[in-house]
Amino acid sequence: MYGSVSKATVRDASAALDLNPDDVRGFVRDLVPVAASELDKGHLSVDRQHLRAKIVPVMVRFYRGGDLMGYRQDLWEVAASRNGVVTVDEAEDAGVPAVEVRKLAARGALKAYGQGVYAHRDVPTTQFTEPTIAVALAGDGAFLHRESVLDLLRLGQFNPPKVRVGTRRRVRRTLPDWMELESRPDVLDEDLTCYEGIQATNVRRALGDMRDRMPPDRWEALVDEALRRDLIGERDTTMWKTVSA
């Protein structure tokens, strides 16, 4: 009886919440069974003729304060600070059980990437979203490296075909084709930092890693640009010149 959602129900709910009907339709579909169950518990009439008038106020209450939308909002707050990305561990730290994360993904509020990594559909994607997902998929201790660091910071023009992620741990998991995971036991703690909330090698290390992977004149132009933007210091360029001598 409650499986379908009429246009009138969507219209009434959107008016009650002062939201666009397109934004309302999804959660109305999710909340019809929940709200109808609440009405049944109260022994209220839920025949088709009166369903809409009685169910919309209940849906409004659930939207504004119920667990379903509350969890969605909690995850939005986490994802908004993480380039739209949230993991199961982060969700649980925020008080959202893993089972509720999976429910929200099933309802379309989250996009699942595997390994307990999700993107929140209410947070706009940016140039930092995909690298954040890639590092999260690779697991604890993973980091952007090589040209992916430089591309993240728009240092030079790379547009790499894959997001390059390094790790100092042994990782055995299926990963998407658009990212590449490499073992990097040579990367030290002092080589790591965060850019836009993403674990990465610092620019000095990224430039060092790329030195023998690109033409010398192009690499030197990158060094000059990084120096102008204060991404590296004079000490770094002096060290490289000393090594070259």
Secondary structure, DSSP 8 states (H G I E B T S, - for coil): --S---HHHHHHHHHHHT--HHHHHHHHHHHHHHHHHHHHHTT----HHHHHHHHHHHHHHHHHHSHHHHHHHHHHHHHHTTTTEEEHHHHHHTT--HHHHHHHHHTTSEEEEETTEEEETTS---TTHHHHHHHHHH-TT-EE-THHHHHHTT-S----SSEEEEESS-------TTEEEEE-TT--GGGEEEETTEEEE-HHHHHHHHGGGS-HHHHHHHHHHHHHTTSS-HHHHHHHHHHH-
